[in-house]
Amino acid sequence: MKKTCAFVLSAVLALPAFAASDADLYGTDITEVYGETPTETLNTDAAPVQKDTQKSENPDIKFPRGMELGFGVSGTTGLNAFVGYNNKKFDSFWWKRLGLRLDFATTSPIKNKLNSRINSALGDDGLEIDDNLKVQDVEFKSNHYGLLVDFYPFGDTWFLGGLRMTGGYMFGKMDMDAKIHGTNIGGDIKFTLNGREYKYTGNEMNGTAALDWKFNGPYLGTGFDLGLFYGFKIYLDAGVVFANKSAKIDLDVPLTDLYDITGGDVVAGNTALQNAYNVAKARALADAQHELDKYPYYPIVKMGFMYRF
């Protein structure tokens, strides 16, 4: 029992000494601990080692890496161009999946050729809408511009990395004007407005129909970037603008030589029949407008080539 007590007492006295020796080693003159400098274990001439605390920069994320330039065509708004940014070399999970684009399209540079193609599709005789009455000489113009945010759910995964979901906000305008032409050949030039029948007693008539659509609203769509070589890619976008309003239509036909079959007299100079014509026209346009108001969605489909730095 006495030997055991002596052993415990020795351990209690020795442990603090070893602890102090280790904890204060760098704050105490080494000669105080060991008596003299152990030249075999210390190299006082060696240069101090400095730890590099600066993180190396990734050259693949320096500007203009990730810059995008695109040019193509839009089926509903003409020639398309955009400038944007998306860099899949970022280390961040989110940054490599996000992109930003300023998007623009217009039919102005190609309006003559575009309208020529539309009218060629209608044929030399135009589009027949009633007895001896046809739509001819269509003029179409449109544009859009907006800010888009792209999200690539698969990041830089091979092939699937080109798939994206797109949201944003767009502004635009679409106008379509057409001539309504009638020729009295082998029969009357007839048409119906809200149940009332009309015809022209002259040899021909010329009127106009118009559709105007000024839209703005959120855009939602999807798309794909298909790599070709180096930074060149093919892009495809398809989506819709949830427009604040639908297209507006208008109709204008001359009253000269217009005969109201229902009323049994010419319209020009007859106040009652003129009023009846105006009411019938307004109601017919209102019915058509009601149908258009069911579809306040402007479709946008684009494809072309892009380059990503």
C-alpha positions as CSV (number, residue, x, y, z in Angstrom):
1,M,0.0,0.0,0.0
2,K,2.9,2.4,0.7
3,K,4.4,1.6,-2.6
4,T,1.2,2.3,-4.4
5,C,0.8,5.7,-2.7
6,A,4.4,6.6,-3.6
7,F,3.8,5.8,-7.3
8,V,0.6,7.9,-7.5
9,L,2.3,10.8,-5.8
10,S,5.2,10.6,-8.2
11,A,2.8,10.6,-11.2
12,V,1.0,13.6,-9.9
13,L,4.2,15.6,-9.6
14,A,5.6,14.5,-13.0
15,L,2.6,15.1,-15.3
16,P,2.5,18.9,-14.8
17,A,6.2,19.1,-15.6
18,F,5.8,17.3,-18.9
19,A,2.8,19.4,-19.8
20,A,4.6,22.6,-19.0
21,S,7.6,21.4,-21.0
22,D,5.4,20.8,-24.2
23,A,3.2,23.9,-23.8
24,D,5.9,26.4,-23.2
25,L,8.5,25.0,-25.5
26,Y,8.3,27.8,-28.1
27,G,8.1,30.5,-25.5
28,T,11.2,29.4,-23.5
29,D,14.8,29.7,-24.3
30,I,15.7,26.3,-25.7
31,T,18.9,26.2,-23.6
32,E,16.8,26.5,-20.4
33,V,15.1,23.2,-21.4
34,Y,17.9,21.2,-22.8
35,G,20.9,23.0,-21.4
36,E,22.5,23.6,-24.8
37,T,21.3,23.8,-28.5
38,P,21.0,20.4,-30.1
39,T,22.7,21.2,-33.4
40,E,22.0,17.7,-34.7
41,T,18.2,18.3,-34.7
42,L,17.9,22.0,-35.4
43,N,18.8,23.9,-38.6
44,T,18.9,27.6,-37.7
45,D,20.2,28.6,-41.2
46,A,17.1,27.2,-43.1
47,A,14.8,29.8,-44.6
48,P,11.4,30.1,-42.9
49,V,8.7,28.3,-44.7
50,Q,5.8,30.6,-45.7
51,K,2.4,29.1,-46.3
52,D,0.7,30.4,-49.5
53,T,-2.6,31.8,-48.3
54,Q,-3.7,33.3,-51.7
55,K,-6.0,31.1,-53.7
56,S,-5.0,30.7,-57.3
57,E,-7.5,32.2,-59.8
58,N,-9.3,30.1,-62.4
59,P,-8.4,31.5,-65.9
60,D,-11.6,29.9,-67.3
61,I,-13.8,32.4,-65.4
62,K,-12.1,35.6,-66.5
63,F,-14.1,37.9,-68.8
64,P,-14.9,37.6,-71.6
65,R,-15.2,33.8,-70.9
66,G,-18.9,32.9,-70.9
67,M,-19.9,35.9,-73.2
68,E,-22.6,34.9,-75.7
69,L,-23.4,36.3,-79.1
70,G,-26.3,34.9,-81.2
71,F,-27.9,35.5,-84.5
72,G,-30.8,33.7,-86.2
73,V,-34.5,33.9,-87.2
74,S,-37.7,34.0,-85.3
75,G,-40.8,32.5,-86.9
76,T,-43.1,35.3,-85.5
77,T,-40.8,38.3,-85.1
78,G,-38.2,38.2,-87.9
79,L,-34.4,38.3,-87.6
80,N,-33.2,37.5,-84.0
81,A,-30.1,38.6,-82.2
82,F,-29.0,38.4,-78.6
83,V,-26.1,39.1,-76.3
84,G,-25.7,37.3,-73.0
85,Y,-23.5,35.6,-70.4
86,N,-23.2,32.0,-69.2
87,N,-20.0,30.4,-67.9
88,K,-20.1,26.7,-67.1
89,K,-16.6,26.8,-65.6
90,F,-17.6,28.4,-62.4
91,D,-17.1,26.3,-59.3
92,S,-20.4,27.4,-57.8
93,F,-23.3,25.0,-58.3
94,W,-25.7,27.9,-59.2
95,W,-23.5,30.2,-61.1
96,K,-22.5,27.6,-63.7
97,R,-26.2,26.9,-64.2
98,L,-27.4,30.5,-64.6
99,G,-27.3,32.7,-67.7
100,L,-28.6,36.1,-68.8
101,R,-29.6,37.4,-72.2
102,L,-30.8,40.6,-73.9
103,D,-32.9,39.4,-76.8
104,F,-34.2,41.3,-79.8
105,A,-35.9,40.5,-83.1
106,T,-37.5,42.5,-86.0
107,T,-38.9,42.0,-89.5
108,S,-37.7,45.4,-90.7
109,P,-34.6,44.2,-92.7
110,I,-36.6,41.5,-94.5
111,K,-40.1,42.9,-94.6
112,N,-40.3,43.1,-98.4
113,K,-39.1,39.6,-99.0
114,L,-41.2,38.2,-96.1
115,N,-44.4,39.9,-97.4
116,S,-43.7,38.6,-100.9
117,R,-43.4,35.1,-99.6
118,I,-46.7,35.4,-97.7
119,N,-48.6,36.7,-100.7
120,S,-47.1,34.0,-102.9
121,A,-48.4,31.5,-100.4
122,L,-51.9,33.0,-100.8
123,G,-51.7,32.6,-104.6
124,D,-52.1,35.0,-107.5
125,D,-55.9,35.3,-106.8
126,G,-55.5,35.8,-103.0
127,L,-57.5,34.1,-100.3
128,E,-61.3,33.8,-101.0
129,I,-63.4,34.7,-98.0
130,D,-66.9,35.1,-99.7
131,D,-68.6,35.3,-103.1
132,N,-66.2,37.2,-105.4
133,L,-64.4,38.6,-102.3
134,K,-60.8,37.9,-101.6
135,V,-57.9,38.9,-99.3
136,Q,-54.8,40.2,-101.1
137,D,-51.6,42.2,-100.6
138,V,-50.8,41.2,-97.0
139,E,-48.3,43.3,-95.1
140,F,-46.8,41.8,-92.0
141,K,-44.4,43.4,-89.5
142,S,-43.3,42.5,-86.0
143,N,-40.7,42.9,-83.3
144,H,-39.8,42.0,-79.8
145,Y,-37.2,42.7,-77.2
146,G,-36.7,41.4,-73.6
147,L,-34.6,40.3,-70.7
148,L,-34.2,36.6,-70.3
149,V,-32.8,34.4,-67.5
150,D,-31.6,31.0,-68.4
151,F,-31.3,28.0,-66.1
152,Y,-29.3,24.9,-67.2
153,P,-30.4,22.1,-64.8
154,F,-27.6,19.8,-65.8
155,G,-24.8,22.3,-65.6
156,D,-21.9,21.4,-67.8
157,T,-22.9,17.7,-68.2
158,W,-22.0,16.5,-71.7
159,F,-24.9,16.9,-74.1
160,L,-27.6,17.5,-71.5
161,G,-25.7,20.6,-70.4
162,G,-27.2,22.4,-73.3
163,L,-30.8,22.0,-72.1
164,R,-32.2,25.1,-70.5
165,M,-35.4,26.6,-69.0
166,T,-35.9,30.2,-69.7
167,G,-38.0,32.9,-68.0
168,G,-38.0,36.7,-68.4
169,Y,-40.1,39.7,-69.6
170,M,-40.8,40.7,-73.1
171,F,-42.2,43.7,-75.0
172,G,-43.3,43.5,-78.7
173,K,-45.6,44.4,-81.5
174,M,-47.2,42.6,-84.4
175,D,-49.2,44.4,-87.2
176,M,-50.9,42.7,-90.1
177,D,-52.7,44.7,-92.8
178,A,-54.5,43.2,-95.8
179,K,-56.6,44.5,-98.7
180,I,-60.0,43.1,-99.3
181,H,-60.8,43.2,-103.0
182,G,-63.9,42.2,-104.8
183,T,-64.6,42.0,-108.5
184,N,-68.1,41.6,-109.9
185,I,-67.5,38.7,-112.4
186,G,-70.5,36.5,-113.0
187,G,-72.2,37.4,-109.7
188,D,-72.5,39.9,-107.0
189,I,-69.9,40.9,-104.5
190,K,-71.5,39.7,-101.3
191,F,-70.7,39.5,-97.6
192,T,-72.5,39.1,-94.3
193,L,-72.1,41.1,-91.1
194,N,-73.8,39.9,-87.9
195,G,-76.7,38.3,-89.8
196,R,-77.2,41.2,-92.3
197,E,-76.4,40.6,-96.0
198,Y,-74.8,43.1,-98.2
199,K,-73.6,43.3,-101.8
200,Y,-71.9,45.8,-104.0
201,T,-73.7,47.0,-107.1
202,G,-70.5,48.3,-108.8
203,N,-67.9,46.3,-110.7
204,E,-65.4,46.2,-107.8
205,M,-64.8,47.2,-104.2
206,N,-61.6,47.8,-102.1
207,G,-61.5,47.6,-98.4
208,T,-58.9,46.9,-95.7
209,A,-58.6,44.6,-92.7
210,A,-56.1,45.1,-89.9
211,L,-54.8,43.2,-86.9
212,D,-52.7,45.0,-84.3
213,W,-51.1,43.5,-81.3
214,K,-49.0,45.5,-78.8
215,F,-48.0,43.0,-76.1
216,N,-45.8,42.8,-73.0
217,G,-45.7,40.3,-70.2
218,P,-43.8,37.4,-68.6
219,Y,-42.0,35.0,-71.0
220,L,-41.7,31.3,-70.3
221,G,-40.0,28.8,-72.5
222,T,-37.3,26.2,-73.1
223,G,-34.4,25.8,-75.4
224,F,-31.2,23.9,-76.3
225,D,-27.6,24.8,-77.2
226,L,-26.0,22.2,-79.5
227,G,-22.2,22.5,-79.6
228,L,-20.5,22.3,-83.1
229,F,-16.8,23.2,-82.7
230,Y,-14.8,25.4,-80.5
231,G,-17.3,27.9,-79.1
232,F,-19.8,27.7,-82.0
233,K,-23.3,26.3,-81.3
234,I,-26.7,26.0,-82.7
235,Y,-29.5,27.4,-80.5
236,L,-33.2,26.7,-80.4
237,D,-35.8,28.5,-78.3
238,A,-39.6,28.0,-78.0
239,G,-41.9,29.7,-75.6
240,V,-44.8,32.1,-75.1
241,V,-45.3,35.6,-73.8
242,F,-48.2,35.8,-71.4
243,A,-49.4,39.1,-72.9
244,N,-51.3,41.8,-71.1
245,K,-53.9,41.8,-73.9
246,S,-54.8,40.1,-77.1
247,A,-54.7,41.3,-80.7
248,K,-57.1,43.9,-81.9
249,I,-58.9,43.7,-85.3
250,D,-60.5,46.3,-87.5
251,L,-62.4,46.3,-90.8
252,D,-63.0,49.2,-93.2
253,V,-65.1,48.8,-96.4
254,P,-66.5,51.7,-98.5
255,L,-70.2,52.6,-98.4
256,T,-70.2,53.7,-102.0
257,D,-72.3,51.2,-104.1
258,L,-73.1,49.2,-101.0
259,Y,-76.6,47.7,-101.0
260,D,-78.3,46.4,-97.9
261,I,-80.0,43.2,-99.0
262,T,-81.7,42.8,-95.7
263,G,-82.9,46.4,-95.6
264,G,-83.7,46.5,-99.4
265,D,-81.9,49.8,-100.2
266,V,-78.5,51.3,-100.8
267,V,-76.7,52.3,-97.6
268,A,-75.2,55.6,-98.7
269,G,-77.6,58.5,-98.0
270,N,-79.9,56.3,-95.8
271,T,-79.4,57.2,-92.2
272,A,-81.3,54.2,-90.8
273,L,-79.3,51.7,-93.0
274,Q,-76.0,53.4,-92.2
275,N,-76.7,53.1,-88.5
276,A,-77.8,49.4,-89.0
277,Y,-74.5,48.8,-90.9
278,N,-72.4,50.4,-88.1
279,V,-74.2,48.3,-85.5
280,A,-73.8,45.1,-87.5
281,K,-70.1,45.9,-88.1
282,A,-69.5,46.7,-84.4
283,R,-71.2,43.5,-83.3
284,A,-69.3,41.3,-85.8
285,L,-66.0,42.8,-84.7
286,A,-66.9,42.3,-81.1
287,D,-67.7,38.6,-81.6
288,A,-64.4,38.1,-83.4
289,Q,-62.6,40.1,-80.7
290,H,-64.2,37.9,-78.0
291,E,-62.7,34.8,-79.7
292,L,-59.3,36.5,-79.9
293,D,-59.4,37.5,-76.2
294,K,-59.3,33.8,-75.3
295,Y,-55.7,33.5,-76.6
296,P,-53.6,36.3,-75.0
297,Y,-50.4,34.3,-75.6
298,Y,-47.8,35.4,-78.2
299,P,-45.7,32.5,-79.4
300,I,-42.0,32.9,-80.1
301,V,-39.9,30.2,-81.8
302,K,-36.3,31.0,-82.7
303,M,-33.2,29.2,-84.0
304,G,-29.8,30.2,-85.2
305,F,-26.1,30.2,-84.5
306,M,-24.3,31.5,-81.4
307,Y,-20.8,31.8,-80.2
308,R,-19.8,31.4,-76.5
309,F,-16.3,32.7,-75.6
